């Protein structure tokens, strides 16, 4: 199979949402303070739903969904905008933003396996080898964090556990929205309703576990919140999910391998993250594995139809 150049309709959105998501982890860290994480998430997706609705109408698309479509949006909202984000925000209470982003890079594994199980997109041998190399790199980054902070190993493991829960929620959402029975609904309307319904569920969780709403007066909090809602949610997801549908959840998840490298850069600058030969080698392996896995035109190969 001869390699073919990647299409701009994939490459350009891929670059944009990868850079955006690489910057979000440090901003999420700044959101953790006066306002409980659960309320910050609810506020974020109320704003994101409004931005997504405006984008949908700007594109001339309808916001209407059938009852079946609203049911699908509820499931998508729960997986992506409730389980995923609540787990990730809580994880950042315990570990650095860069480490959370690093663990989240493992998204490529459940994405690939679930895509194989539900979408008949079988990982090729080359993809498997590249993934193994990339995951080895991620493991080195993780090992460095534990060795640097042995006294905080329990908190680090709790943070990692929460991140893995968020990762599974995100992966299930990625594959769910790529199912043929889900793809028949207009994507932008589906995203708008998923964000809005997710915000309602997030608000209910916040009320239950954190009490009445808390308002932050610091301008930096609200600037960060607007960035997370408009750019990292409405814009990034409107770019990411079409790419998932075009190239499959496994290959799309390789953005999560690049994201921690960007996040580690911000963590170095703001959280005083220290680079050593171990974590630098891990970053190099992560990038090298991605290059190997994506160097062919199709590193995710659809399995033959049963018919």
Backbone bond lengths (Angstrom), bond angles and torsions (degrees), N, CA, C in turn:
res aa  C-N    CA-C-N  psi(-1)  N-CA   C-N-CA  omega(-1)  CA-C   N-CA-C  phi
1 X - - - 1.454 - - 1.521 108.87 -
2 X 1.317 118.04 120.81 1.448 122.00 -178.82 1.521 110.61 -81.61
3 X 1.335 117.82 136.33 1.465 120.47 178.04 1.512 110.97 -63.21
4 X 1.308 116.81 142.18 1.459 122.15 175.50 1.520 108.61 -120.05
5 X 1.330 116.93 145.67 1.470 118.13 178.75 1.515 110.94 -62.96
6 X 1.330 116.28 141.68 1.460 120.90 179.12 1.523 110.11 -67.40
7 X 1.326 116.23 146.58 1.458 120.58 -177.74 1.521 110.63 -77.01
8 X 1.354 116.58 142.74 1.472 119.76 178.02 1.525 112.75 -57.07
9 X 1.348 116.88 -31.00 1.467 119.74 -179.62 1.516 111.96 -65.79
10 X 1.329 116.71 -15.69 1.459 121.47 175.06 1.526 110.66 -102.06
11 X 1.331 116.37 -46.52 1.462 121.23 -172.96 1.529 112.12 -64.21
12 X 1.334 117.40 -47.26 1.465 120.17 -175.78 1.530 111.72 -65.06
13 X 1.352 119.41 -50.95 1.473 118.57 175.44 1.530 112.15 -59.08
14 X 1.344 116.87 -38.67 1.462 121.30 -179.99 1.521 110.73 -57.85
15 X 1.324 116.68 -46.17 1.463 121.01 179.74 1.529 110.53 -63.97
16 X 1.333 116.37 -44.08 1.470 120.67 -175.49 1.522 110.84 -64.12
17 X 1.352 117.65 -52.26 1.470 117.33 -175.99 1.529 111.50 -71.81
18 X 1.324 118.07 -26.66 1.458 119.66 176.98 1.525 110.95 -67.73
19 X 1.321 117.15 -44.79 1.469 120.75 178.58 1.528 110.57 -64.54
20 X 1.330 116.38 -43.25 1.477 119.51 179.29 1.528 110.45 -60.40
21 X 1.337 116.39 -51.03 1.465 119.32 -177.31 1.522 112.38 -67.77
22 X 1.328 117.27 -25.39 1.456 119.14 175.40 1.515 112.40 -65.81
23 X 1.337 116.32 -25.91 1.467 120.60 -178.20 1.526 113.28 -91.89
24 X 1.324 117.31 -13.71 1.475 118.86 -171.13 1.518 113.90 -74.65
25 X 1.328 117.02 -29.41 1.458 119.44 -172.00 1.525 111.72 -62.09
26 X 1.326 116.52 -40.59 1.457 119.66 -179.66 1.529 110.65 -71.61
27 X 1.339 116.97 -30.62 1.469 120.34 177.77 1.521 110.23 -71.18
28 X 1.330 116.71 -39.48 1.469 120.10 175.89 1.527 109.82 -58.61
29 X 1.322 116.19 -40.40 1.460 120.93 179.03 1.529 110.58 -57.22
30 X 1.327 116.63 -39.68 1.462 121.28 -179.33 1.527 111.88 -71.01
31 X 1.338 117.09 -20.57 1.462 120.89 179.89 1.530 112.12 -76.22
32 X 1.324 116.82 -15.97 1.461 121.39 -174.78 1.522 109.38 -87.57
33 X 1.309 115.96 103.89 1.459 119.37 -178.07 1.510 110.35 -172.30
34 X 1.322 116.05 -108.61 1.464 121.21 -177.96 1.524 111.94 -64.00
35 X 1.334 116.53 -43.76 1.465 121.84 -177.47 1.525 109.63 -88.03
36 X 1.331 118.82 126.40 1.470 120.05 175.24 1.529 110.84 -55.95
37 X 1.327 115.52 145.62 1.461 120.54 -176.51 1.529 111.77 -54.50
38 X 1.336 116.66 -38.82 1.463 119.81 -177.10 1.526 111.85 -62.49
39 X 1.340 116.77 -37.95 1.459 119.45 179.12 1.530 111.18 -73.83
40 X 1.325 117.22 -35.72 1.468 119.77 176.60 1.522 110.72 -60.68
41 X 1.326 116.48 -39.33 1.465 120.50 178.81 1.531 110.26 -66.59
42 X 1.328 116.70 -43.88 1.473 120.17 179.18 1.528 110.62 -61.34
43 X 1.337 117.39 -46.23 1.469 120.58 178.19 1.529 110.41 -59.37
44 X 1.336 114.75 -43.21 1.472 119.96 -177.60 1.518 111.41 -57.41
45 X 1.325 117.30 -44.81 1.462 118.31 -173.29 1.528 113.43 -86.47
46 X 1.314 117.47 -15.29 1.465 118.31 167.25 1.533 108.98 -66.14
47 X 1.337 116.03 -47.49 1.470 120.42 178.29 1.521 110.66 -65.28
48 X 1.346 116.40 -42.29 1.466 120.62 -178.78 1.527 111.14 -62.61
49 X 1.333 117.20 -40.43 1.467 120.39 179.63 1.527 110.50 -63.63
50 X 1.336 116.68 -40.20 1.469 120.18 177.88 1.529 110.38 -64.51
51 X 1.334 116.59 -42.94 1.467 120.33 178.79 1.526 110.77 -65.52
52 X 1.320 116.60 -39.71 1.469 120.96 179.61 1.525 110.90 -66.60
53 X 1.326 116.89 -38.09 1.467 120.80 177.36 1.533 110.11 -64.45
54 X 1.335 116.39 -42.30 1.463 119.90 178.70 1.527 110.86 -63.85
55 X 1.332 116.97 -40.90 1.467 120.83 178.46 1.523 111.14 -64.91
56 X 1.315 116.33 -40.25 1.467 120.98 179.70 1.523 110.77 -62.93
57 X 1.320 116.92 -45.27 1.464 120.81 179.43 1.525 110.89 -68.74
58 X 1.348 117.51 -34.91 1.463 121.57 177.50 1.522 110.32 -61.66
59 X 1.331 116.83 -36.40 1.467 121.14 178.19 1.521 112.19 -78.14
60 X 1.328 116.88 -3.50 1.456 120.65 179.59 1.508 113.93 78.44
61 X 1.325 116.99 19.19 1.461 121.06 -178.82 1.524 110.47 -98.32
62 X 1.315 115.14 157.11 1.464 120.68 -178.68 1.523 111.40 -80.09
63 X 1.309 115.36 151.72 1.459 121.47 173.36 1.525 111.70 -99.68
64 X 1.322 115.99 -1.11 1.459 119.45 -177.22 1.526 111.39 -76.25
65 X 1.322 114.50 138.44 1.454 121.51 173.54 1.518 109.04 -132.91
66 X 1.304 116.19 144.93 1.460 121.39 175.36 1.527 109.08 -70.70
67 X 1.337 117.75 166.01 1.474 119.24 174.99 1.528 112.54 -53.06
68 X 1.344 116.24 -38.24 1.471 119.04 177.64 1.521 110.62 -64.47
69 X 1.343 115.95 -39.68 1.455 120.29 178.50 1.522 111.87 -64.61
70 X 1.332 116.57 -38.66 1.465 120.04 177.34 1.527 111.22 -65.90
71 X 1.320 116.37 -34.30 1.465 119.60 175.31 1.519 111.42 -64.29
72 X 1.334 115.85 -42.36 1.465 120.71 176.97 1.521 110.20 -63.50
73 X 1.336 117.19 -43.10 1.464 121.59 179.63 1.526 110.97 -61.89
74 X 1.331 116.89 -36.28 1.467 120.64 178.73 1.523 110.72 -63.96
75 X 1.329 116.22 -44.25 1.473 120.08 179.06 1.527 109.97 -64.29
76 X 1.338 116.60 -46.81 1.459 120.67 179.85 1.531 110.78 -61.47
77 X 1.331 116.49 -43.34 1.454 120.29 179.19 1.517 112.31 -62.75
78 X 1.328 116.50 -40.69 1.467 120.30 -179.65 1.529 111.17 -65.58
79 X 1.330 116.84 -45.22 1.463 120.43 -178.17 1.521 112.04 -68.43
80 X 1.340 115.71 -48.51 1.461 120.24 -171.98 1.516 113.44 -85.42
81 X 1.331 117.39 -44.06 1.459 120.69 -168.82 1.523 113.79 -105.22
82 X 1.335 116.88 -1.29 1.461 120.51 175.29 1.532 109.48 -115.69
83 X 1.337 117.14 -67.17 1.466 119.93 -177.80 1.525 110.96 -60.27
84 X 1.320 116.63 -53.06 1.456 121.71 -176.38 1.527 111.75 -56.85
85 X 1.333 116.95 -56.01 1.460 119.36 -171.17 1.522 113.41 -75.28
86 X 1.327 118.67 -35.64 1.462 119.29 176.53 1.529 110.35 -62.90
87 X 1.321 117.44 -41.58 1.461 120.56 -179.89 1.528 111.15 -65.81
88 X 1.327 116.56 -42.81 1.470 120.33 -177.59 1.526 111.24 -67.41
89 X 1.323 117.69 -45.42 1.468 120.17 179.82 1.525 110.41 -60.93
90 X 1.336 116.71 -43.91 1.467 119.46 179.15 1.523 111.25 -66.09
91 X 1.337 117.17 -34.49 1.469 120.34 178.93 1.518 111.02 -61.00
92 X 1.331 116.57 -36.28 1.460 119.69 -177.51 1.523 112.82 -72.68
93 X 1.329 117.25 -6.47 1.456 120.11 169.86 1.534 110.79 -70.94
94 X 1.331 116.84 -22.29 1.455 121.36 -169.83 1.519 114.18 -112.22
95 X 1.328 117.93 -26.53 1.469 120.72 -176.96 1.519 109.49 -136.70
96 X 1.315 116.22 166.91 1.458 120.49 -178.89 1.524 110.70 -67.52
97 X 1.315 115.12 155.82 1.463 120.47 179.17 1.518 111.13 -60.63
98 X 1.338 116.33 -37.00 1.463 119.58 -179.56 1.512 112.33 -64.21
99 X 1.345 116.97 -38.30 1.468 119.35 179.71 1.519 111.10 -69.66
100 X 1.339 117.65 -39.85 1.467 119.85 177.03 1.529 109.65 -59.47
101 X 1.323 116.97 -45.04 1.465 120.77 178.10 1.516 110.93 -62.18
102 X 1.336 116.62 -36.49 1.464 121.19 -179.76 1.525 111.34 -64.94
103 X 1.335 116.37 -48.13 1.469 119.44 178.86 1.523 110.15 -63.13
104 X 1.341 116.72 -36.09 1.457 120.07 -178.83 1.525 112.06 -65.87
105 X 1.330 117.09 -17.19 1.457 119.92 177.32 1.527 111.82 -63.23
106 X 1.326 116.71 -19.71 1.465 120.33 177.41 1.518 112.25 -70.30
107 X 1.333 117.53 -0.16 1.465 122.20 177.32 1.519 111.97 -52.43
108 X 1.318 117.13 -30.06 1.465 119.81 -177.76 1.524 112.08 -61.70
109 X 1.347 117.65 -26.97 1.470 119.39 -177.27 1.525 111.63 -73.22
110 X 1.352 120.21 -58.45 1.471 117.72 177.95 1.521 112.70 -64.09
111 X 1.334 118.04 -33.19 1.462 119.46 177.06 1.525 110.80 -59.19
112 X 1.332 116.38 -45.97 1.462 120.30 -178.37 1.518 111.85 -67.56
113 X 1.343 116.15 -42.02 1.462 119.50 -178.49 1.527 111.94 -69.10
114 X 1.337 116.56 -41.63 1.469 119.58 178.57 1.523 111.04 -69.06
115 X 1.338 116.88 -35.89 1.463 119.69 176.99 1.524 110.53 -65.21
116 X 1.319 117.10 -35.86 1.463 121.69 176.89 1.530 109.66 -65.85
117 X 1.339 115.92 -43.08 1.461 120.10 -176.77 1.517 113.29 -71.65
118 X 1.345 117.91 -39.66 1.467 120.81 -170.95 1.531 114.50 -109.79
119 X 1.330 117.10 -21.54 1.468 119.60 -176.96 1.526 113.04 -115.04
120 X 1.335 116.69 1.32 1.465 122.24 -178.96 1.528 112.04 58.87
121 X 1.312 116.84 35.95 1.463 122.36 177.77 1.524 107.37 -106.27
122 X 1.308 114.93 92.69 1.460 120.97 -173.20 1.525 111.15 -80.67
123 X 1.350 118.41 127.76 1.469 119.77 177.14 1.521 110.82 -65.78
124 X 1.319 117.19 135.53 1.456 121.71 176.53 1.518 110.06 -78.68
125 X 1.328 116.02 167.13 1.453 120.11 177.62 1.517 111.87 -61.91
126 X 1.320 116.69 -39.74 1.459 120.63 179.79 1.531 110.65 -63.38
127 X 1.333 115.32 -40.96 1.469 119.24 177.83 1.519 110.20 -62.62
128 X 1.329 116.73 -41.69 1.463 120.92 -178.97 1.525 110.96 -63.28
129 X 1.342 117.15 -42.29 1.467 120.72 179.89 1.528 110.41 -65.38
130 X 1.334 115.98 -45.90 1.457 119.46 178.98 1.517 111.84 -61.81
131 X 1.332 115.74 -39.55 1.467 120.04 179.44 1.520 110.87 -64.39
132 X 1.328 116.42 -40.97 1.464 120.65 -179.87 1.528 110.34 -62.50
133 X 1.326 116.67 -42.69 1.469 120.56 178.53 1.528 110.03 -63.72
134 X 1.341 116.01 -44.67 1.465 119.90 -179.66 1.523 111.50 -62.51
135 X 1.326 116.71 -43.23 1.462 120.45 -179.37 1.533 110.43 -66.55
136 X 1.341 117.21 -34.93 1.461 120.35 175.21 1.523 110.56 -59.93
137 X 1.328 115.56 -40.96 1.457 119.84 176.69 1.514 112.22 -62.81
138 X 1.328 116.23 -42.72 1.466 120.53 177.87 1.530 110.54 -62.51
139 X 1.343 116.42 -39.13 1.465 120.68 179.27 1.527 111.16 -63.09
140 X 1.327 117.06 -36.99 1.461 120.23 177.90 1.532 110.99 -65.14
141 X 1.332 116.08 -40.54 1.465 119.67 177.01 1.525 110.80 -62.27
142 X 1.325 115.93 -40.13 1.461 121.47 179.10 1.527 111.05 -66.55
143 X 1.343 116.30 -43.25 1.465 120.68 -179.79 1.524 110.94 -61.43
144 X 1.317 115.74 -37.26 1.467 120.01 178.07 1.528 111.04 -61.19
145 X 1.333 116.85 -42.82 1.464 120.58 -178.49 1.531 110.96 -63.21
146 X 1.327 116.96 -42.67 1.465 120.27 179.80 1.529 111.24 -66.44
147 X 1.319 116.62 -39.66 1.459 119.64 -178.91 1.528 112.10 -69.19
148 X 1.341 116.24 -30.25 1.458 120.64 -179.80 1.530 112.23 -76.53
149 X 1.350 116.64 -27.10 1.469 120.32 -175.78 1.535 110.76 -132.87
150 X 1.341 118.20 63.12 1.482 119.94 -177.51 1.525 113.57 -61.29
151 X 1.325 117.83 -30.01 1.469 120.35 -178.39 1.523 111.90 -71.72
152 X 1.312 116.70 -18.75 1.465 120.93 -178.62 1.525 111.55 -105.47
153 X 1.310 117.29 21.69 1.462 119.99 -174.57 1.524 112.56 -60.10
154 X 1.357 116.98 -36.73 1.467 120.01 -179.79 1.526 111.02 -65.88
155 X 1.337 116.62 -44.33 1.461 120.39 178.21 1.525 111.10 -65.69
156 X 1.331 115.88 -38.45 1.470 119.94 179.22 1.520 110.24 -63.65
157 X 1.330 116.74 -43.73 1.467 120.04 179.95 1.528 111.29 -65.96
158 X 1.346 117.53 -37.26 1.456 120.21 176.44 1.526 109.99 -63.72
159 X 1.324 116.15 -44.33 1.460 119.84 177.86 1.518 111.93 -60.76
160 X 1.318 116.29 -40.63 1.464 120.49 178.63 1.524 110.41 -65.99
161 X 1.349 116.76 -41.71 1.462 120.18 178.51 1.517 111.89 -60.53
162 X 1.333 117.04 -44.33 1.463 120.56 177.34 1.524 111.01 -63.02
163 X 1.326 116.26 -39.78 1.465 119.70 178.76 1.517 110.96 -62.75
164 X 1.327 116.77 -39.77 1.468 119.99 179.06 1.528 111.42 -64.50
165 X 1.341 116.95 -36.15 1.466 119.68 175.74 1.526 109.89 -63.09
166 X 1.335 116.07 -45.69 1.460 119.88 177.19 1.505 111.82 -61.03
167 X 1.320 116.01 -40.19 1.464 121.50 179.82 1.525 111.21 -60.83
168 X 1.328 117.03 -43.69 1.464 120.75 -179.86 1.532 110.92 -66.06
169 X 1.348 116.51 -37.90 1.455 119.19 176.18 1.518 111.56 -62.67
170 X 1.340 116.48 -44.99 1.468 120.80 179.42 1.516 111.15 -63.87
171 X 1.333 116.93 -41.76 1.461 120.52 -178.56 1.532 111.39 -65.07
172 X 1.332 116.08 -44.31 1.467 119.81 177.76 1.521 110.72 -60.59
173 X 1.350 116.56 -39.10 1.470 120.44 178.72 1.529 111.01 -66.03
174 X 1.334 117.06 -41.96 1.464 121.21 179.70 1.522 111.69 -57.75
175 X 1.322 115.24 -48.00 1.466 119.65 -176.71 1.524 110.43 -74.46
176 X 1.325 117.40 -37.98 1.464 121.25 179.69 1.528 111.01 -57.97
177 X 1.336 117.71 -47.19 1.462 119.24 -176.28 1.526 112.18 -72.44
178 X 1.341 117.60 -12.38 1.461 120.58 178.06 1.532 112.96 -92.63
179 X 1.344 117.83 -3.04 1.458 121.26 176.60 1.531 109.92 -65.16
180 X 1.304 117.19 145.74 1.466 120.95 -177.07 1.525 111.58 -60.62
181 X 1.315 117.77 -37.73 1.466 120.02 -178.60 1.528 111.93 -70.79
182 X 1.344 116.91 -19.06 1.463 121.47 177.16 1.523 110.28 -91.31
183 X 1.316 117.45 -34.32 1.469 121.93 -177.27 1.527 112.77 -65.76
184 X 1.325 117.84 -14.85 1.465 119.16 -179.79 1.533 112.08 -74.41
185 X 1.344 116.45 -13.99 1.463 119.63 177.00 1.525 109.47 -88.96
186 X 1.347 118.28 144.44 1.466 120.26 -179.89 1.523 110.55 -60.60
187 X 1.336 115.77 125.89 1.459 120.90 -170.49 1.528 113.20 -62.52
188 X 1.326 117.57 -44.91 1.461 119.54 -175.19 1.533 111.38 -68.34
189 X 1.322 116.64 -38.73 1.464 119.32 175.43 1.524 110.17 -65.02
190 X 1.329 115.57 -41.10 1.463 120.54 178.84 1.527 110.89 -60.85
191 X 1.330 116.53 -43.18 1.463 120.77 178.71 1.529 111.74 -64.51
192 X 1.336 115.54 -42.56 1.467 119.66 -179.88 1.524 110.71 -58.63
193 X 1.332 115.67 -49.88 1.464 119.50 -178.39 1.530 111.24 -69.30
194 X 1.326 117.51 -35.00 1.467 120.13 178.49 1.528 110.26 -63.43
195 X 1.330 116.96 -41.02 1.467 120.64 178.14 1.528 111.28 -67.08
196 X 1.339 116.34 -42.77 1.450 119.58 -179.42 1.527 111.30 -66.05
197 X 1.329 116.61 -47.26 1.470 119.80 179.25 1.522 110.69 -67.08
198 X 1.330 116.48 -35.68 1.457 119.92 175.15 1.520 110.91 -62.00
199 X 1.345 117.02 -41.20 1.464 121.32 178.71 1.530 111.04 -62.25
200 X 1.336 116.74 -39.40 1.468 120.55 177.77 1.532 110.20 -63.13
201 X 1.329 116.62 -44.76 1.466 120.20 178.18 1.522 111.36 -65.99
202 X 1.336 116.57 -39.32 1.464 120.53 177.29 1.527 110.44 -62.36
203 X 1.339 116.63 -40.77 1.458 120.58 178.40 1.514 112.19 -63.24
204 X 1.332 116.19 -40.26 1.465 120.20 178.51 1.531 110.55 -64.68
205 X 1.330 116.34 -41.66 1.473 120.28 177.59 1.524 110.65 -63.99
206 X 1.349 115.88 -42.58 1.464 120.13 179.71 1.522 111.09 -62.09
207 X 1.332 116.24 -43.24 1.470 120.20 -179.69 1.519 110.56 -63.79
208 X 1.326 116.16 -38.28 1.459 121.33 -177.52 1.523 112.01 -71.52
209 X 1.352 116.74 -43.62 1.464 120.10 -172.22 1.532 114.44 -101.51
210 X 1.338 118.06 -22.40 1.465 120.04 -175.73 1.521 113.30 -118.07
211 X 1.331 117.33 -5.89 1.457 119.81 179.41 1.516 112.60 86.04
212 X 1.329 117.81 -163.85 1.468 121.82 -176.46 1.527 112.01 -60.06
213 X 1.332 116.95 159.89 1.472 120.53 179.64 1.519 112.31 -57.45
214 X 1.309 115.36 144.21 1.469 122.58 177.79 1.523 107.27 -117.90
215 X 1.316 116.95 133.86 1.461 121.82 -178.33 1.525 110.00 -109.53
216 X 1.306 116.27 129.94 1.469 123.26 177.44 1.527 109.38 -95.01
217 X 1.312 117.54 134.12 1.470 121.21 -178.92 1.529 112.32 -95.97
218 X 1.311 117.94 -10.58 1.458 121.28 -177.53 1.535 111.05 -69.46
219 X 1.336 119.14 124.25 1.470 121.02 -178.92 1.527 113.32 -57.64
220 X 1.354 116.43 -36.91 1.461 119.68 -179.13 1.515 112.76 -60.13
221 X 1.331 116.08 -34.63 1.471 120.12 178.59 1.524 109.97 -62.32
222 X 1.334 116.84 -46.73 1.461 120.46 -175.96 1.518 112.08 -73.45
223 X 1.322 117.63 -32.95 1.462 119.66 174.68 1.528 110.21 -64.35
224 X 1.332 115.62 -43.49 1.463 119.79 176.59 1.505 111.91 -63.30
225 X 1.321 116.98 -40.71 1.458 121.37 -179.73 1.528 111.12 -63.04
226 X 1.314 116.49 -43.73 1.470 120.40 179.05 1.528 110.23 -64.26
227 X 1.334 117.28 -41.23 1.470 119.86 177.35 1.527 110.61 -61.26
228 X 1.340 116.82 -46.00 1.463 120.45 -179.97 1.525 111.67 -63.77
229 X 1.324 116.77 -37.29 1.462 120.65 -177.25 1.520 112.25 -75.67
230 X 1.332 116.53 -48.86 1.470 120.35 -172.53 1.527 111.62 -81.49
231 X 1.333 116.87 -50.26 1.466 119.74 -174.81 1.525 112.82 -87.38
232 X 1.346 116.75 -48.76 1.461 119.69 -175.04 1.523 113.18 -80.37
233 X 1.345 117.63 -13.44 1.464 120.39 179.24 1.526 110.79 -113.11
234 X 1.337 117.54 -71.04 1.469 120.01 -175.49 1.526 111.61 -60.34
235 X 1.339 117.29 -53.51 1.466 119.83 -177.73 1.518 111.96 -68.88
236 X 1.336 117.31 -50.62 1.461 120.24 -173.90 1.531 112.12 -63.70
237 X 1.338 117.72 -44.04 1.467 118.80 -179.43 1.534 111.39 -70.13
238 X 1.335 117.19 -31.49 1.470 118.93 177.91 1.530 111.25 -69.44
239 X 1.332 117.41 -20.47 1.465 121.74 174.26 1.524 111.69 -91.18
240 X 1.328 115.93 -38.48 1.465 120.87 -173.59 1.533 112.93 -70.00
241 X 1.317 117.49 -48.22 1.464 119.19 -173.43 1.531 112.95 -65.47
242 X 1.353 120.41 -37.45 1.467 118.14 172.93 1.530 112.40 -61.04
243 X 1.337 117.73 -35.01 1.463 120.85 177.27 1.530 110.16 -66.62
244 X 1.342 116.62 -40.75 1.468 120.44 176.26 1.524 110.05 -57.08
245 X 1.328 116.15 -44.64 1.464 119.75 -178.38 1.520 111.77 -68.98
246 X 1.336 117.51 -26.91 1.463 120.39 -177.07 1.523 113.00 -85.02
247 X 1.338 117.48 -42.70 1.467 119.36 -174.96 1.517 113.30 -113.50
248 X 1.341 117.68 -5.21 1.453 120.87 178.30 1.514 112.24 97.75
249 X 1.341 117.44 151.69 1.468 121.65 -177.68 1.520 113.81 -62.49
250 X 1.339 117.66 -33.29 1.460 120.06 -177.94 1.510 112.66 -63.61
251 X 1.328 116.92 -52.69 1.458 120.59 -178.98 1.524 111.32 -69.08
252 X 1.320 117.22 -38.15 1.466 119.67 179.26 1.519 111.04 -61.89
253 X 1.338 116.80 -31.48 1.460 120.75 -178.00 1.513 112.54 -68.82
254 X 1.333 117.83 -8.84 1.456 118.36 177.91 1.517 112.41 -68.70
255 X 1.328 117.27 -13.29 1.462 118.43 171.06 1.519 109.93 -61.54
256 X 1.339 116.39 -30.63 1.460 120.30 -178.44 1.523 112.30 -72.54
257 X 1.346 117.58 -12.01 1.461 120.42 173.33 1.522 110.19 -83.46
258 X 1.326 116.88 -35.48 1.465 120.47 177.44 1.520 112.25 -75.51
259 X 1.333 116.02 -35.50 1.464 120.86 -175.42 1.529 113.05 -53.75
260 X 1.372 119.50 -46.26 1.469 117.27 -177.88 1.522 113.72 -64.81
261 X 1.332 117.38 -26.76 1.462 119.06 177.78 1.529 109.14 -65.20
262 X 1.335 115.46 -43.32 1.472 119.99 176.38 1.527 109.70 -65.34
263 X 1.354 115.45 -44.68 1.465 119.97 -178.87 1.525 111.38 -62.66
264 X 1.326 116.91 -38.09 1.458 120.46 178.22 1.526 110.93 -64.58
265 X 1.339 116.13 -33.30 1.459 119.53 176.03 1.513 111.43 -62.22
266 X 1.335 116.38 -46.04 1.471 120.22 176.80 1.530 110.98 -64.94
267 X 1.333 116.37 -38.15 1.458 120.28 -179.91 1.532 110.44 -65.62
268 X 1.332 117.06 -36.59 1.459 121.63 176.52 1.522 110.67 -62.07
269 X 1.310 115.06 -42.44 1.458 121.45 -176.41 1.538 112.18 -73.07
270 X 1.336 116.21 -43.55 1.466 120.19 -170.53 1.518 113.31 -103.34
271 X 1.340 117.63 -38.47 1.468 121.03 -176.12 1.527 113.05 -100.92
272 X 1.350 117.03 7.60 1.462 122.44 178.04 1.526 112.01 61.00
273 X 1.338 116.14 41.06 1.461 120.45 176.27 1.527 109.19 -68.96
274 X 1.336 117.20 133.76 1.459 121.97 -175.93 1.531 111.05 -101.02
275 X 1.334 115.69 131.04 1.462 120.78 178.19 1.525 110.10 -94.26
276 X 1.348 115.06 138.46 1.457 121.95 175.45 1.526 107.81 -132.39
277 X 1.337 115.68 179.29 1.465 119.41 177.25 1.531 110.69 -61.42
278 X 1.345 117.30 -32.98 1.474 120.78 -177.93 1.515 112.04 -67.57
279 X 1.349 116.52 -52.69 1.467 116.38 -176.76 1.528 112.18 -75.74
280 X 1.335 117.57 -27.38 1.466 119.06 174.62 1.530 110.24 -66.82
281 X 1.339 115.81 -40.29 1.467 119.67 176.05 1.514 111.48 -65.19
282 X 1.341 116.62 -37.16 1.463 119.90 177.39 1.513 112.02 -62.93
283 X 1.335 116.33 -42.60 1.463 120.10 178.22 1.525 110.85 -62.58
284 X 1.343 116.32 -40.54 1.461 120.33 179.73 1.529 111.25 -65.07
285 X 1.331 116.65 -41.10 1.464 120.02 178.11 1.528 111.18 -65.13
286 X 1.319 117.07 -40.34 1.463 120.43 179.56 1.519 110.37 -59.90
287 X 1.325 116.50 -46.30 1.466 120.38 179.18 1.527 111.04 -67.62
288 X 1.344 116.65 -41.04 1.462 119.93 179.58 1.520 112.30 -62.97
289 X 1.319 116.37 -41.34 1.464 119.74 177.61 1.507 112.13 -62.48
290 X 1.336 116.18 -38.48 1.457 120.02 178.22 1.521 110.96 -63.18
291 X 1.330 116.49 -42.49 1.462 120.57 -179.90 1.530 110.51 -61.92
292 X 1.333 116.38 -43.17 1.471 120.14 179.45 1.521 110.95 -63.49
293 X 1.318 116.64 -46.71 1.469 120.50 -176.26 1.521 112.35 -67.06
294 X 1.319 118.31 -32.03 1.463 121.38 -175.27 1.519 113.39 -102.79
295 X 1.339 117.62 5.85 1.464 119.92 -174.91 1.518 113.14 -75.49
296 X 1.319 117.60 -11.38 1.457 120.95 175.53 1.511 110.01 -106.29
297 X 1.293 115.82 163.92 1.458 120.16 -174.76 1.508 112.44 -65.86
298 X 1.358 116.69 -30.06 1.461 118.41 -179.81 1.512 109.35 -140.41
299 X 1.312 117.51 95.57 1.455 120.36 175.76 1.524 110.77 -86.41
300 X 1.347 116.82 -9.10 1.471 120.76 170.07 1.522 105.26 -116.58
301 X 1.303 116.31 114.94 1.463 120.79 -174.51 1.523 110.10 -106.80
302 X 1.346 118.15 121.27 1.453 119.38 178.37 1.521 111.48 -62.48
303 X 1.301 117.30 134.78 1.461 120.83 176.16 1.522 109.50 -71.50
304 X 1.344 118.02 152.38 1.463 120.07 178.92 1.508 111.78 -60.44
305 X 1.341 115.49 147.67 1.461 119.83 176.36 1.524 110.45 -65.79
306 X 1.329 114.98 144.88 1.465 119.73 -179.07 1.517 111.02 -65.71
307 X 1.349 116.70 -25.83 1.454 119.93 -178.35 1.512 110.85 -65.12
